[in-house]
Amino acid sequence: MWIADRWQDYELIDCSRGERLERWGDQILIRPDPQAIWATPREDVRWKHASARYRRSAAGGGHWEKNELPESWPIRYGELTFRVRPMNFKHTGLFPEQASNWDFIMDKIRGAGRSVSVLNLFDYTGAATVAAAKAGASVCHVDAAKGMVAWGKENAEASLVRDRPIRWIVDDCAKFVEREIRRGRRYDAIIMDPPSYGRGPGGEVWKLEENLWDFVSLTAEVLSSAPLFVLISSYTTGLSASAVGYVAESVLTRRFGGHSESRELGLPVTASGLALPCGAACRWEA
C-alpha cells in the first residue's frame, strides 16, 4: 500500500462504523466511508464536536450538517496549496490519499533531467496538474466539467503556478485524445483518474471495468518516443490494483518496455496506527 503519511494540514483522526473523522486544516469533518466496516470505539471527543457532518439520506444523496464552517479554506501539502470546500455527495474537492501520487509525479519530473510534457485526464480539481507544474513540467489538463476546471485554476493560483505552461481544456477526455493523435501531438507522461461510471456528451455510457483497456490503449498513442511515466488511479469497487496493473503491463510495458507497480492507496489513522484503504493506483515507468 502507498500511504500518504507526509500531511501536516490533513489528518485522518479516526474511522469507525462507516464514517471517518478528519482534520482539514482547522476544520473537523465527519464523512461517510464504506471501507470503515469495523465498530471500534469512538473515544476521540471530536466525534461529538465536529465543524460539519455529512448525513446520507435514505432516499439517496445527503446533506451537510454544519456548525461553524467557512465556505472554503486553504490547506497545504509541502509546497502545494489547495482550496477545499464541502460539496454535494460528501466531497471536499481533494482526495488526500493522492498525496503519495503527487510525490511520485514531482520526483519523476524533477529527476528526468529534461523538459517534460504531461497530459492529465479526468483530474477533477487539478491537484496532480498543480503538482506536475510545480515540479517544472508543461501540463495539458482535461476534464469534462467546466466547474472543476475553474477550481483547478484556483488551486494553481493558490500554489503559485498559474503563470506556468498549463493548458486548461474542458472536453470529453477520449475525444480530446483522439484529436491529439490526429494532430500528431505527443506527451512524455500521462496521468489519469477515470470515473467508475459516467456518460459522454452524446449519451455514451462509460464503465471503467469495460472501457479501461481501450482507453489506456488509446492514450498510449499520444506518448512520446521517450515516455517517462503513466499513472492510473482507480476508485472502482471490485476492480483490484492488480487488474489495473495487468492492463498497464499488457499495453505499456509490452510496447515501451519499463515496468509497472500497482498498490492500494491509503491514509494513516491516528487513533489506531493502522491504514484506511482509499482506492488503488498503477504507476508505469519507462
C-alpha positions in Angstrom: 0.0 0.0 0.0 1.2 3.5 -0.8 0.3 5.5 2.3 0.1 9.3 2.2 1.8 9.9 5.6 3.5 13.3 5.0 0.5 15.5 5.6 0.5 18.3 8.1 -2.7 20.2 7.3 -4.8 17.0 6.9 -5.3 14.2 9.4 -7.5 11.1 9.4 -8.1 11.1 13.2 -10.3 8.0 13.4 -12.7 5.9 11.3 -15.4 3.6 12.6 -18.9 2.3 11.7 -18.9 3.6 8.2 -17.6 7.1 8.9 -14.3 8.9 9.1 -13.3 11.7 11.4 -10.9 14.1 9.7 -9.0 17.3 10.3 -8.8 19.6 7.3 -6.6 22.5 8.5 -8.5 23.9 11.5 -11.8 22.3 10.5 -13.1 18.9 11.8 -15.3 17.0 9.4 -17.2 13.7 9.6 -17.9 11.9 6.3 -19.2 8.5 5.3 -16.7 5.9 4.2 -18.0 2.4 3.3 -14.5 0.9 3.8 -14.7 1.6 7.6 -16.6 -1.6 8.3 -15.3 -2.0 11.9 -17.0 -0.9 15.0 -14.1 0.3 17.1 -14.9 2.7 20.0 -15.1 6.4 19.1 -13.1 7.7 22.0 -11.9 11.0 20.5 -14.2 13.8 21.7 -14.1 15.5 18.3 -16.7 12.9 17.1 -19.1 15.0 19.1 -17.8 18.4 18.3 -17.1 18.4 14.5 -17.3 21.5 12.4 -19.6 19.7 10.0 -21.0 16.2 9.3 -22.3 14.7 6.1 -25.5 12.8 6.6 -26.7 10.3 3.9 -30.4 10.3 3.0 -32.4 7.0 2.8 -33.7 8.4 -0.5 -30.2 8.9 -1.9 -27.7 11.7 -1.7 -27.4 13.5 1.5 -26.6 16.9 3.1 -24.1 18.6 5.3 -25.0 19.5 8.9 -22.8 22.5 9.6 -21.8 24.2 12.8 -19.2 26.9 12.2 -17.6 26.2 8.8 -16.3 28.6 6.2 -17.4 28.2 2.6 -13.8 27.3 1.6 -10.3 27.4 3.1 -6.7 26.6 2.1 -4.7 23.5 3.1 -1.1 22.8 2.3 0.9 19.8 1.4 4.6 20.6 1.3 5.0 23.3 -1.3 1.5 22.8 -2.7 -1.7 24.7 -1.6 -5.3 23.8 -2.4 -8.7 25.3 -1.8 -11.1 22.9 -0.2 -14.9 23.3 0.3 -17.7 20.9 1.3 -19.6 19.8 -1.8 -22.6 17.6 -2.6 -22.0 13.9 -2.2 -19.7 14.3 0.8 -16.7 15.6 -1.3 -14.3 18.4 -0.4 -12.6 18.8 -3.8 -9.5 16.9 -2.7 -8.6 13.3 -2.2 -5.8 13.3 0.5 -4.6 9.8 -0.2 -3.5 11.0 -3.7 -0.6 12.9 -1.9 1.6 9.8 -2.4 1.0 10.1 -6.1 1.8 13.8 -6.1 5.2 12.9 -4.6 5.8 10.3 -7.3 4.8 12.8 -10.0 7.1 15.5 -8.7 10.0 13.2 -8.1 9.8 11.7 -11.6 9.6 15.1 -13.3 12.4 16.6 -11.3 14.6 13.6 -11.8 14.1 13.4 -15.6 16.9 15.9 -16.4 14.9 17.2 -19.3 11.8 19.1 -20.2 8.6 17.1 -19.6 5.2 17.4 -21.1 2.3 15.9 -19.1 -1.3 15.1 -20.2 -3.6 14.9 -17.2 -7.0 13.4 -17.9 -10.1 13.4 -15.6 -8.1 15.4 -13.0 -11.1 16.9 -11.2 -9.9 20.0 -9.3 -6.3 19.8 -10.7 -4.2 18.6 -7.7 -2.0 16.4 -9.9 -1.8 19.2 -12.5 -0.6 21.6 -9.9 2.0 19.1 -8.6 3.4 18.5 -12.1 3.5 22.2 -12.9 5.2 22.9 -9.6 7.9 20.3 -10.5 8.6 22.1 -13.8 6.5 20.3 -16.4 4.3 21.7 -19.0 0.8 20.3 -18.5 -2.4 19.8 -20.5 -5.3 19.4 -18.1 -8.5 17.9 -19.4 -11.8 17.4 -17.7 -15.4 17.5 -19.0 -16.7 19.5 -16.0 -16.3 23.3 -16.5 -16.7 24.0 -12.8 -13.9 21.5 -11.9 -11.5 23.1 -14.4 -12.3 26.5 -12.9 -11.5 25.1 -9.4 -8.2 23.7 -10.8 -7.3 27.2 -11.8 -8.0 28.3 -8.2 -5.6 25.6 -7.0 -2.9 26.7 -9.5 -3.3 30.3 -8.2 -3.0 29.1 -4.6 0.1 27.1 -5.3 1.7 30.0 -7.3 1.8 28.1 -10.6 -0.9 29.9 -12.5 1.7 31.5 -14.8 3.3 28.1 -15.6 2.6 26.5 -19.0 -0.7 24.8 -18.3 -3.5 24.3 -20.9 -6.9 24.1 -19.3 -9.3 22.1 -21.5 -13.0 21.5 -20.9 -13.7 18.5 -23.1 -14.5 14.8 -23.2 -11.2 13.1 -22.5 -11.4 10.3 -25.0 -12.5 12.6 -27.8 -9.7 15.0 -26.9 -7.1 12.2 -27.0 -8.4 11.2 -30.4 -7.9 14.7 -31.7 -4.4 14.9 -30.2 -3.5 11.7 -32.1 -4.7 13.2 -35.4 -2.7 16.4 -34.6 0.4 14.4 -34.0 0.9 15.9 -30.5 2.8 13.7 -28.0 3.4 13.8 -24.3 6.1 12.4 -22.1 3.8 11.4 -19.2 0.1 10.7 -18.8 -1.9 10.9 -15.6 -5.5 9.7 -15.4 -8.1 9.2 -12.8 -11.1 8.0 -14.8 -14.5 7.7 -13.2 -16.1 4.4 -12.3 -19.2 5.4 -14.3 -20.3 8.3 -16.5 -21.9 9.4 -19.7 -20.3 11.2 -22.6 -21.6 14.3 -24.4 -23.5 12.1 -26.8 -25.0 9.9 -24.1 -22.3 7.3 -24.4 -22.0 5.1 -21.2 -18.6 4.8 -19.6 -17.9 1.9 -17.2 -14.3 1.7 -16.1 -14.1 -2.1 -16.0 -15.4 -2.2 -19.5 -13.6 0.8 -21.0 -10.2 0.9 -19.3 -8.4 -1.4 -21.7 -9.5 0.6 -24.8 -8.8 3.9 -23.1 -5.2 3.0 -22.0 -4.6 1.6 -25.5 -5.8 4.9 -27.0 -3.7 7.1 -24.7 -0.6 5.0 -25.5 -0.8 6.6 -29.0 0.0 10.1 -27.6 3.0 9.0 -25.6 6.3 10.3 -26.9 9.2 8.1 -28.2 10.8 8.5 -24.8 7.9 8.3 -22.3 8.6 8.9 -18.6 5.6 7.5 -16.7 1.9 6.7 -16.8 -0.1 7.0 -13.6 -3.6 5.4 -13.4 -5.8 5.8 -10.4 -9.0 3.8 -9.7 -11.8 4.1 -7.2 -14.0 1.4 -8.7 -15.2 -1.2 -6.2 -14.2 -4.6 -7.2 -11.5 -3.6 -9.7 -8.2 -4.5 -8.0 -4.9 -2.7 -8.3 -3.5 -5.9 -9.8 -6.2 -5.8 -12.6 -5.2 -2.2 -13.5 -1.5 -3.3 -13.4 -2.3 -6.2 -15.8 -3.7 -3.6 -18.3 -0.6 -1.4 -17.9 1.8 -4.3 -18.4 -0.1 -5.6 -21.4 -0.4 -2.2 -23.1 2.5 -0.1 -21.9 5.3 -2.5 -20.9 4.8 -4.6 -24.0 5.1 -1.6 -26.2 7.6 0.7 -24.4 9.4 -1.7 -22.0 9.9 -0.5 -18.5 7.8 -1.8 -15.7 4.7 -1.1 -13.6 3.8 -1.4 -9.9 0.2 -1.4 -8.6 -0.9 -1.0 -5.0 -3.8 0.2 -2.9 -3.7 3.9 -1.7 -4.1 4.5 2.0 -4.3 7.0 4.8 -2.8 6.5 8.2 -5.3 6.5 11.0 -4.1 8.4 14.1 -6.4 6.5 16.6 -5.3 3.0 15.6 -2.0 3.4 13.9 -3.4 1.4 11.0 -4.2 2.5 7.5 -7.5 3.0 5.8 -7.6 1.8 2.2 -8.9 4.5 -0.1 -8.5 3.3 -3.7 -5.8 2.0 -6.0 -3.1 3.2 -8.4 -0.8 1.8 -11.0 2.5 3.5 -11.8 4.2 2.6 -15.0 7.8 3.8 -15.5 10.0 3.5 -18.6 
